[in-house]
Amino acid sequence: MQADGGQSPQAVNAELNFEQAMDQLERIVSELEQGDVPLEKAIDLFQRGMQLSQLCGQKLEQVERKIETIVEEDGQLRRRNFAGEAESGEDF
């Protein structure tokens, strides 16, 4: 039986925001670092930690794609994506 009420890891992950996932991941790391976790539980915690790590990475990638900075070039404001590449035809 799953501790989350029977939901799949994907369903649980979809309900977590970045901060919640990081909090869970930090608790897992802390518990594993204590070293007194039974092997089977340690494996389960490690697997959950990997899922949370992937989720956090995906959420960061989504945010990175959304982040835009506005910079001034030759007296005009242009929209740039996070990586600093100019987007075509998007002058302000």
N, CA, C and O atoms as a printed pandas DataFrame, in Angstrom:
     atom_number atom_name residue_name chain_id  residue_number  x_coord  y_coord  z_coord
0              1         N          MET        A               1    0.836   -1.183    0.000
1              2        CA          MET        A               1    0.000    0.000    0.000
2              3         C          MET        A               1    0.881    1.246    0.000
3              4         O          MET        A               1    1.891    1.300    0.701
4              5         N          GLN        A               2    0.496    2.232   -0.780
5              6        CA          GLN        A               2    1.270    3.458   -0.867
6              7         C          GLN        A               2    0.877    4.403    0.256
7              8         O          GLN        A               2   -0.291    4.462    0.639
8              9         N          ALA        A               3    1.830    5.130    0.777
9             10        CA          ALA        A               3    1.589    6.053    1.879
10            11         C          ALA        A               3    0.726    7.230    1.465
11            12         O          ALA        A               3    0.217    7.951    2.324
12            13         N          ASP        A               4    0.550    7.440    0.173
13            14        CA          ASP        A               4   -0.197    8.596   -0.305
14            15         C          ASP        A               4   -1.660    8.281   -0.583
15            16         O          ASP        A               4   -2.336    9.045   -1.272
16            17         N          GLY        A               5   -2.151    7.174   -0.060
17            18        CA          GLY        A               5   -3.557    6.845   -0.245
18            19         C          GLY        A               5   -3.829    6.078   -1.510
19            20         O          GLY        A               5   -4.980    6.007   -1.940
20            21         N          GLY        A               6   -2.821    5.502   -2.123
21            22        CA          GLY        A               6   -3.030    4.679   -3.303
22            23         C          GLY        A               6   -2.856    5.406   -4.623
23            24         O          GLY        A               6   -3.025    4.798   -5.680
24            25         N          GLN        A               7   -2.527    6.679   -4.594
25            26        CA          GLN        A               7   -2.320    7.414   -5.832
26            27         C          GLN        A               7   -0.970    7.053   -6.416
27            28         O          GLN        A               7   -0.028    6.726   -5.694
28            29         N          SER        A               8   -0.892    7.117   -7.744
29            30        CA          SER        A               8    0.380    6.846   -8.406
30            31         C          SER        A               8    1.361    7.973   -8.114
31            32         O          SER        A               8    0.943    9.089   -7.806
32            33         N          PRO        A               9    2.680    7.695   -8.206
33            34        CA          PRO        A               9    3.668    8.768   -7.982
34            35         C          PRO        A               9    3.456    9.945   -8.928
35            36         O          PRO        A               9    3.665   11.094   -8.537
36            37         N          GLN        A              10    3.043    9.676  -10.165
37            38        CA          GLN        A              10    2.825   10.761  -11.131
38            39         C          GLN        A              10    1.682   11.661  -10.686
39            40         O          GLN        A              10    1.760   12.881  -10.826
40            41         N          ALA        A              11    0.604   11.055  -10.140
41            42        CA          ALA        A              11   -0.533   11.849   -9.670
42            43         C          ALA        A              11   -0.142   12.699   -8.471
43            44         O          ALA        A              11   -0.532   13.862   -8.373
44            45         N          VAL        A              12    0.629   12.117   -7.561
45            46        CA          VAL        A              12    1.084   12.863   -6.392
46            47         C          VAL        A              12    2.021   13.979   -6.829
47            48         O          VAL        A              12    1.899   15.105   -6.346
48            49         N          ASN        A              13    2.957   13.693   -7.735
49            50        CA          ASN        A              13    3.900   14.705   -8.219
50            51         C          ASN        A              13    3.177   15.867   -8.871
51            52         O          ASN        A              13    3.586   17.017   -8.714
52            53         N          ALA        A              14    2.098   15.580   -9.607
53            54        CA          ALA        A              14    1.364   16.633  -10.303
54            55         C          ALA        A              14    0.722   17.599   -9.311
55            56         O          ALA        A              14    0.466   18.754   -9.651
56            57         N          GLU        A              15    0.461   17.139   -8.097
57            58        CA          GLU        A              15   -0.179   17.973   -7.092
58            59         C          GLU        A              15    0.821   18.805   -6.297
59            60         O          GLU        A              15    0.424   19.731   -5.590
60            61         N          LEU        A              16    2.096   18.495   -6.400
61            62        CA          LEU        A              16    3.123   19.195   -5.620
62            63         C          LEU        A              16    3.633   20.422   -6.368
63            64         O          LEU        A              16    3.816   20.398   -7.586
64            65         N          ASN        A              17    3.858   21.493   -5.612
65            66        CA          ASN        A              17    4.557   22.604   -6.228
66            67         C          ASN        A              17    6.048   22.431   -5.931
67            68         O          ASN        A              17    6.436   21.503   -5.222
68            69         N          PHE        A              18    6.864   23.302   -6.459
69            70        CA          PHE        A              18    8.311   23.175   -6.325
70            71         C          PHE        A              18    8.741   23.176   -4.861
71            72         O          PHE        A              18    9.558   22.350   -4.454
72            73         N          GLU        A              19    8.204   24.086   -4.079
73            74        CA          GLU        A              19    8.601   24.199   -2.679
74            75         C          GLU        A              19    8.226   22.950   -1.890
75            76         O          GLU        A              19    9.004   22.491   -1.053
76            77         N          GLN        A              20    7.043   22.394   -2.147
77            78        CA          GLN        A              20    6.617   21.177   -1.457
78            79         C          GLN        A              20    7.523   20.006   -1.822
79            80         O          GLN        A              20    7.911   19.214   -0.964
80            81         N          ALA        A              21    7.850   19.910   -3.091
81            82        CA          ALA        A              21    8.730   18.822   -3.543
82            83         C          ALA        A              21   10.110   18.961   -2.912
83            84         O          ALA        A              21   10.697   17.966   -2.485
84            85         N          MET        A              22   10.633   20.182   -2.849
85            86        CA          MET        A              22   11.945   20.403   -2.227
86            87         C          MET        A              22   11.910   20.070   -0.742
87            88         O          MET        A              22   12.855   19.477   -0.221
88            89         N          ASP        A              23   10.837   20.441   -0.056
89            90        CA          ASP        A              23   10.712   20.115    1.368
90            91         C          ASP        A              23   10.736   18.607    1.581
91            92         O          ASP        A              23   11.425   18.108    2.470
92            93         N          GLN        A              24    9.980   17.886    0.760
93            94        CA          GLN        A              24    9.967   16.425    0.880
94            95         C          GLN        A              24   11.346   15.848    0.586
95            96         O          GLN        A              24   11.813   14.943    1.277
96            97         N          LEU        A              25   11.983   16.375   -0.435
97            98        CA          LEU        A              25   13.314   15.893   -0.805
98            99         C          LEU        A              25   14.320   16.150    0.324
99           100         O          LEU        A              25   15.146   15.288    0.622
100          101         N          GLU        A              26   14.254   17.307    0.939
101          102        CA          GLU        A              26   15.148   17.619    2.054
102          103         C          GLU        A              26   14.917   16.668    3.235
103          104         O          GLU        A              26   15.875   16.243    3.880
104          105         N          ARG        A              27   13.667   16.336    3.517
105          106        CA          ARG        A              27   13.375   15.397    4.608
106          107         C          ARG        A              27   13.926   14.017    4.304
107          108         O          ARG        A              27   14.462   13.343    5.183
108          109         N          ILE        A              28   13.789   13.600    3.040
109          110        CA          ILE        A              28   14.301   12.284    2.626
110          111         C          ILE        A              28   15.822   12.241    2.772
111          112         O          ILE        A              28   16.374   11.281    3.309
112          113         N          VAL        A              29   16.489   13.282    2.292
113          114        CA          VAL        A              29   17.949   13.341    2.384
114          115         C          VAL        A              29   18.382   13.304    3.847
115          116         O          VAL        A              29   19.316   12.586    4.203
116          117         N          SER        A              30   17.719   14.061    4.674
117          118        CA          SER        A              30   18.051   14.091    6.095
118          119         C          SER        A              30   17.879   12.707    6.726
119          120         O          SER        A              30   18.734   12.255    7.488
120          121         N          GLU        A              31   16.781   12.049    6.406
121          122        CA          GLU        A              31   16.535   10.713    6.959
122          123         C          GLU        A              31   17.583    9.709    6.484
123          124         O          GLU        A              31   18.057    8.885    7.266
124          125         N          LEU        A              32   17.941    9.778    5.209
125          126        CA          LEU        A              32   18.952    8.865    4.684
126          127         C          LEU        A              32   20.331    9.155    5.266
127          128         O          LEU        A              32   21.120    8.235    5.483
128          129         N          GLU        A              33   20.626   10.425    5.518
129          130        CA          GLU        A              33   21.924   10.787    6.072
130          131         C          GLU        A              33   22.109   10.299    7.507
131          132         O          GLU        A              33   23.240   10.119    7.958
132          133         N          GLN        A              34   21.006   10.085    8.227
133          134        CA          GLN        A              34   21.107    9.593    9.601
134          135         C          GLN        A              34   21.705    8.193    9.637
135          136         O          GLN        A              34   22.362    7.818   10.608
136          137         N          GLY        A              35   21.475    7.424    8.579
137          138        CA          GLY        A              35   22.131    6.136    8.445
138          139         C          GLY        A              35   21.490    4.980    9.177
139          140         O          GLY        A              35   21.960    3.851    9.037
140          141         N          ASP        A              36   20.446    5.199    9.948
141          142        CA          ASP        A              36   19.840    4.098   10.684
142          143         C          ASP        A              36   18.513    3.653   10.060
143          144         O          ASP        A              36   17.628    3.166   10.764
144          145         N          VAL        A              37   18.378    3.819    8.760
145          146        CA          VAL        A              37   17.167    3.444    8.031
146          147         C          VAL        A              37   17.331    2.010    7.525
147          148         O          VAL        A              37   18.362    1.679    6.938
148          149         N          PRO        A              38   16.324    1.151    7.746
149          150        CA          PRO        A              38   16.395   -0.211    7.206
150          151         C          PRO        A              38   16.558   -0.183    5.680
151          152         O          PRO        A              38   16.081    0.734    5.010
152          153         N          LEU        A              39   17.230   -1.187    5.154
153          154        CA          LEU        A              39   17.573   -1.216    3.736
154          155         C          LEU        A              39   16.372   -1.022    2.823
155          156         O          LEU        A              39   16.427   -0.200    1.908
156          157         N          GLU        A              40   15.289   -1.758    3.047
157          158        CA          GLU        A              40   14.108   -1.646    2.173
158          159         C          GLU        A              40   13.535   -0.229    2.204
159          160         O          GLU        A              40   13.156    0.310    1.164
160          161         N          LYS        A              41   13.470    0.368    3.381
161          162        CA          LYS        A              41   12.959    1.730    3.483
162          163         C          LYS        A              41   13.917    2.703    2.806
163          164         O          LYS        A              41   13.481    3.651    2.153
164          165         N          ALA        A              42   15.217    2.473    2.959
165          166        CA          ALA        A              42   16.211    3.339    2.325
166          167         C          ALA        A              42   16.054    3.309    0.802
167          168         O          ALA        A              42   16.166    4.341    0.140
168          169         N          ILE        A              43   15.797    2.127    0.258
169          170        CA          ILE        A              43   15.597    2.008   -1.192
170          171         C          ILE        A              43   14.349    2.769   -1.613
171          172         O          ILE        A              43   14.363    3.496   -2.606
172          173         N          ASP        A              44   13.265    2.599   -0.852
173          174        CA          ASP        A              44   12.021    3.322   -1.160
174          175         C          ASP        A              44   12.236    4.838   -1.078
175          176         O          ASP        A              44   11.780    5.586   -1.943
176          177         N          LEU        A              45   12.929    5.273   -0.036
177          178        CA          LEU        A              45   13.212    6.704    0.112
178          179         C          LEU        A              45   14.069    7.222   -1.034
179          180         O          LEU        A              45   13.832    8.312   -1.555
180          181         N          PHE        A              46   15.065    6.434   -1.422
181          182        CA          PHE        A              46   15.931    6.838   -2.534
182          183         C          PHE        A              46   15.124    6.976   -3.819
183          184         O          PHE        A              46   15.298    7.944   -4.560
184          185         N          GLN        A              47   14.239    6.011   -4.091
185          186        CA          GLN        A              47   13.409    6.075   -5.302
186          187         C          GLN        A              47   12.508    7.300   -5.275
187          188         O          GLN        A              47   12.371    7.997   -6.281
188          189         N          ARG        A              48   11.897    7.564   -4.132
189          190        CA          ARG        A              48   11.031    8.741   -4.016
190          191         C          ARG        A              48   11.860   10.009   -4.187
191          192         O          ARG        A              48   11.421   10.961   -4.832
192          193         N          GLY        A              49   13.047   10.019   -3.613
193          194        CA          GLY        A              49   13.921   11.177   -3.770
194          195         C          GLY        A              49   14.281   11.435   -5.222
195          196         O          GLY        A              49   14.344   12.584   -5.657
196          197         N          MET        A              50   14.517   10.372   -5.967
197          198        CA          MET        A              50   14.823   10.531   -7.393
198          199         C          MET        A              50   13.621   11.099   -8.144
199          200         O          MET        A              50   13.782   11.957   -9.012
200          201         N          GLN        A              51   12.422   10.627   -7.816
201          202        CA          GLN        A              51   11.203   11.164   -8.443
202          203         C          GLN        A              51   11.061   12.655   -8.139
203          204         O          GLN        A              51   10.774   13.454   -9.030
204          205         N          LEU        A              52   11.264   13.017   -6.882
205          206        CA          LEU        A              52   11.155   14.419   -6.490
206          207         C          LEU        A              52   12.227   15.268   -7.159
207          208         O          LEU        A              52   11.962   16.402   -7.560
208          209         N          SER        A              53   13.426   14.731   -7.279
209          210        CA          SER        A              53   14.502   15.445   -7.948
210          211         C          SER        A              53   14.154   15.717   -9.412
211          212         O          SER        A              53   14.387   16.815   -9.918
212          213         N          GLN        A              54   13.603   14.722  -10.081
213          214        CA          GLN        A              54   13.188   14.903  -11.478
214          215         C          GLN        A              54   12.070   15.929  -11.579
215          216         O          GLN        A              54   12.068   16.768  -12.481
216          217         N          LEU        A              55   11.121   15.863  -10.657
217          218        CA          LEU        A              55   10.022   16.815  -10.653
218          219         C          LEU        A              55   10.541   18.237  -10.491
219          220         O          LEU        A              55   10.130   19.141  -11.219
220          221         N          CYS        A              56   11.448   18.432   -9.533
221          222        CA          CYS        A              56   12.018   19.765   -9.323
222          223         C          CYS        A              56   12.753   20.244  -10.569
223          224         O          CYS        A              56   12.629   21.405  -10.959
224          225         N          GLY        A              57   13.515   19.357  -11.192
225          226        CA          GLY        A              57   14.217   19.713  -12.421
226          227         C          GLY        A              57   13.259   20.121  -13.532
227          228         O          GLY        A              57   13.512   21.086  -14.253
228          229         N          GLN        A              58   12.161   19.387  -13.670
229          230        CA          GLN        A              58   11.161   19.710  -14.693
230          231         C          GLN        A              58   10.512   21.061  -14.411
231          232         O          GLN        A              58   10.317   21.872  -15.316
232          233         N          LYS        A              59   10.180   21.287  -13.141
233          234        CA          LYS        A              59    9.545   22.561  -12.797
234          235         C          LYS        A              59   10.504   23.728  -13.026
235          236         O          LYS        A              59   10.081   24.792  -13.476
236          237         N          LEU        A              60   11.776   23.544  -12.724
237          238        CA          LEU        A              60   12.762   24.601  -12.984
238          239         C          LEU        A              60   12.904   24.871  -14.478
239          240         O          LEU        A              60   13.037   26.021  -14.896
240          241         N          GLU        A              61   12.876   23.809  -15.282
241          242        CA          GLU        A              61   12.952   23.997  -16.732
242          243         C          GLU        A              61   11.745   24.760  -17.246
243          244         O          GLU        A              61   11.880   25.616  -18.121
244          245         N          GLN        A              62   10.561   24.462  -16.714
245          246        CA          GLN        A              62    9.354   25.179  -17.122
246          247         C          GLN        A              62    9.463   26.658  -16.785
247          248         O          GLN        A              62    9.117   27.514  -17.599
248          249         N          VAL        A              63    9.940   26.954  -15.593
249          250        CA          VAL        A              63   10.090   28.343  -15.176
250          251         C          VAL        A              63   11.142   29.039  -16.028
251          252         O          VAL        A              63   10.964   30.186  -16.438
252          253         N          GLU        A              64   12.231   28.341  -16.290
253          254        CA          GLU        A              64   13.306   28.931  -17.093
254          255         C          GLU        A              64   12.781   29.333  -18.468
255          256         O          GLU        A              64   13.143   30.388  -18.989
256          257         N          ARG        A              65   11.929   28.493  -19.056
257          258        CA          ARG        A              65   11.374   28.818  -20.376
258          259         C          ARG        A              65   10.454   30.026  -20.314
259          260         O          ARG        A              65   10.300   30.738  -21.306
260          261         N          LYS        A              66    9.844   30.263  -19.164
261          262        CA          LYS        A              66    8.905   31.376  -19.027
262          263         C          LYS        A              66    9.587   32.703  -18.701
263          264         O          LYS        A              66    9.065   33.778  -18.997
264          265         N          ILE        A              67   10.754   32.604  -18.093
265          266        CA          ILE        A              67   11.424   33.834  -17.648
266          267         C          ILE        A              67   11.920   34.628  -18.854
267          268         O          ILE        A              67   12.595   34.108  -19.742
268          269         N          GLU        A              68   11.571   35.854  -18.848
269          270        CA          GLU        A              68   12.061   36.739  -19.904
270          271         C          GLU        A              68   12.600   37.994  -19.246
271          272         O          GLU        A              68   12.065   38.473  -18.246
272          273         N          THR        A              69   13.629   38.498  -19.805
273          274        CA          THR        A              69   14.140   39.767  -19.309
274          275         C          THR        A              69   13.994   40.807  -20.403
275          276         O          THR        A              69   14.049   40.511  -21.596
276          277         N          ILE        A              70   13.812   41.987  -19.967
277          278        CA          ILE        A              70   13.696   43.088  -20.922
278          279         C          ILE        A              70   14.985   43.898  -20.844
279          280         O          ILE        A              70   15.394   44.367  -19.782
280          281         N          VAL        A              71   15.588   44.039  -21.971
281          282        CA          VAL        A              71   16.844   44.787  -22.026
282          283         C          VAL        A              71   16.733   45.899  -23.056
283          284         O          VAL        A              71   15.915   45.845  -23.975
284          285         N          GLU        A              72   17.553   46.878  -22.884
285          286        CA          GLU        A              72   17.561   47.981  -23.827
286          287         C          GLU        A              72   18.678   47.767  -24.836
287          288         O          GLU        A              72   19.840   47.594  -24.469
288          289         N          GLU        A              73   18.310   47.781  -26.113
289          290        CA          GLU        A              73   19.278   47.663  -27.199
290          291         C          GLU        A              73   19.047   48.807  -28.171
291          292         O          GLU        A              73   17.947   48.970  -28.699
292          293         N          ASP        A              74   20.057   49.579  -28.400
293          294        CA          ASP        A              74   19.992   50.683  -29.355
294          295         C          ASP        A              74   18.780   51.579  -29.108
295          296         O          ASP        A              74   18.113   52.010  -30.049
296          297         N          GLY        A              75   18.503   51.852  -27.835
297          298        CA          GLY        A              75   17.402   52.751  -27.519
298          299         C          GLY        A              75   16.033   52.099  -27.529
299          300         O          GLY        A              75   15.042   52.763  -27.224
300          301         N          GLN        A              76   15.945   50.832  -27.867
301          302        CA          GLN        A              76   14.653   50.148  -27.889
302          303         C          GLN        A              76   14.677   48.996  -26.893
303          304         O          GLN        A              76   15.716   48.380  -26.659
304          305         N          LEU        A              77   13.531   48.721  -26.321
305          306        CA          LEU        A              77   13.422   47.585  -25.422
306          307         C          LEU        A              77   13.072   46.348  -26.238
307          308         O          LEU        A              77   12.167   46.372  -27.072
308          309         N          ARG        A              78   13.784   45.295  -25.988
309          310        CA          ARG        A              78   13.533   44.027  -26.682
310          311         C          ARG        A              78   13.346   42.940  -25.640
311          312         O          ARG        A              78   13.980   42.950  -24.584
312          313         N          ARG        A              79   12.476   42.017  -25.952
313          314        CA          ARG        A              79   12.238   40.901  -25.058
314          315         C          ARG        A              79   13.265   39.808  -25.349
315          316         O          ARG        A              79   13.511   39.468  -26.506
316          317         N          ARG        A              80   13.851   39.269  -24.303
317          318        CA          ARG        A              80   14.816   38.179  -24.430
318          319         C          ARG        A              80   14.358   37.035  -23.544
319          320         O          ARG        A              80   13.753   37.243  -22.492
320          321         N          ASN        A              81   14.658   35.829  -23.987
321          322        CA          ASN        A              81   14.345   34.690  -23.137
322          323         C          ASN        A              81   15.423   34.551  -22.074
323          324         O          ASN        A              81   16.382   35.322  -22.057
324          325         N          PHE        A              82   15.273   33.586  -21.200
325          326        CA          PHE        A              82   16.166   33.412  -20.059
326          327         C          PHE        A              82   17.615   33.245  -20.484
327          328         O          PHE        A              82   18.514   33.759  -19.818
328          329         N          ALA        A              83   17.860   32.534  -21.585
329          330        CA          ALA        A              83   19.225   32.265  -22.035
330          331         C          ALA        A              83   19.873   33.482  -22.683
331          332         O          ALA        A              83   21.053   33.444  -23.033
332          333         N          GLY        A              84   19.109   34.562  -22.845
333          334        CA          GLY        A              84   19.679   35.776  -23.401
334          335         C          GLY        A              84   19.561   35.875  -24.905
335          336         O          GLY        A              84   20.146   36.775  -25.508
336          337         N          GLU        A              85   18.826   34.980  -25.523
337          338        CA          GLU        A              85   18.658   35.007  -26.970
338          339         C          GLU        A              85   17.489   35.922  -27.312
339          340         O          GLU        A              85   16.422   35.833  -26.703
340          341         N          ALA        A              86   17.693   36.798  -28.283
341          342        CA          ALA        A              86   16.631   37.700  -28.686
342          343         C          ALA        A              86   15.530   36.932  -29.382
343          344         O          ALA        A              86   15.783   36.055  -30.208
344          345         N          GLU        A              87   14.296   37.279  -29.033
345          346        CA          GLU        A              87   13.167   36.677  -29.727
346          347         C          GLU        A              87   12.855   37.554  -30.922
347          348         O          GLU        A              87   12.879   38.781  -30.823
348          349         N          SER        A              88   12.568   36.937  -32.036
349          350        CA          SER        A              88   12.365   37.691  -33.271
350          351         C          SER        A              88   11.074   38.498  -33.225
351          352         O          SER        A              88   10.030   38.012  -32.791
352          353         N          GLY        A              89   11.171   39.737  -33.683
353          354        CA          GLY        A              89   10.008   40.572  -33.864
354          355         C          GLY        A              89    9.295   40.969  -32.596
355          356         O          GLY        A              89    8.104   41.273  -32.655
356          357         N          GLU        A              90    9.941   40.985  -31.472
357          358        CA          GLU        A              90    9.254   41.331  -30.237
358          359         C          GLU        A              90    9.868   42.588  -29.641
359          360         O          GLU        A              90   10.515   42.538  -28.594
360          361         N          ASP        A              91    9.665   43.694  -30.301
361          362        CA          ASP        A              91   10.111   44.971  -29.795
362          363         C          ASP        A              91    9.005   45.564  -28.939
363          364         O          ASP        A              91    7.828   45.256  -29.128
364          365         N          PHE        A              92    9.391   46.415  -27.998
365          366        CA          PHE        A              92    8.407   47.112  -27.183
366          367         C          PHE        A              92    8.346   48.544  -27.574
367          368         O          PHE        A              92    7.570   49.309  -27.000
